[in-house]
Amino acid sequence: MFFENYVFGPLKYGLSDLSKLLKGGIIYAVSIFLLIIGIFLAVYPYTGANLHIFGTATNSLVFAVVALLSSVLGLGLLIVLNGYILKVIKLSLEKSVELPEWANYWDMLKNGVVFTLGIAVIAVFGSILQNIITYIGNDGMVLIVLSMVIQLIISLYIPLSVVNFAQEDNFGAFFDIPKIFKMMSFEYLGMFIVVSIISMLLMIIPMILVIFPLIGFFGMNMYTGPKMLFMASPLLLGVALFAFIVFSIVAVYVSFYSYRAYTNYFISKIPEKIGDFDQEL
């Protein structure tokens, strides 16, 4: 039952509609690409080696505007993806066996903003708490242990708070501390560890695929010179693009899988839903 609820079932659910998974992966890839471009264009004019290219205030202003637009669009797409993940959670609470439709993008954007803001507030609170403990403490080892404990608690808290928000449709549900802590158990800790391990295993190969062309690029630039690098650039670019798309699709799949597993656990702890949940299984 444990592995069916938190491993096999959620893994199968993430593959219930490959076209929707692919669309999510493409949106994620485009959003990350735009964010990278935005950051690059924002920083590039101020790198000493390139100041002669962007020597005028006009050019710097143009690049600043393009960097801002690229970053905002990339962030917007990420927020839309978060809104879709929220739809995944809501339909999972209703025992849906298929991924939701990619529709009502404006609603996904609005819901994604709240989704993202809720997680950000919790993460910032955890970071502030860690800094306070570090500031007032004296024993280095004790501080390290306390910091790790706080990080673990925040990591355990966030998934359940997100599912609780999806169920209650109220921003305050992110901070229903008594309810969320009451749901935590050794079963949840075990499930969290299993889900984390599976997620990391799923991401290993895509990460290697992304790193490989980067190593090839810098290695050829260092040992073969620009001529060979220019000749090999199309191949490296193709491999890098393929690897990046695979990485993005798997990253989205991991999100679908993990939140489906967290939602299954959440349902198992809601008295009015336990009977339906057991019957479904």
FENDAVEN-V44123 format. One record per run of one state. SS is the DSSP state (~ for helix, > for strand, _ for the rest). FROM is the first residue (numbers start at 1). LEN is the number of residues. If there is no record, write none. Layout:
BEGIN
{{SS & FROM & LEN} {SS & FROM & LEN}}
END
This chain:
BEGIN
{{_ & 1 & 1} {~ & 2 & 13} {_ & 15 & 3} {~ & 18 & 27} {_ & 45 & 3} {~ & 48 & 3} {_ & 51 & 6} {~ & 57 & 37} {_ & 94 & 11} {~ & 105 & 32} {_ & 137 & 3} {~ & 140 & 29} {_ & 169 & 2} {~ & 171 & 5} {_ & 176 & 1} {~ & 177 & 7} {_ & 184 & 2} {~ & 186 & 38} {_ & 224 & 2} {~ & 226 & 43} {_ & 269 & 2} {~ & 271 & 10} {_ & 281 & 1}}
END
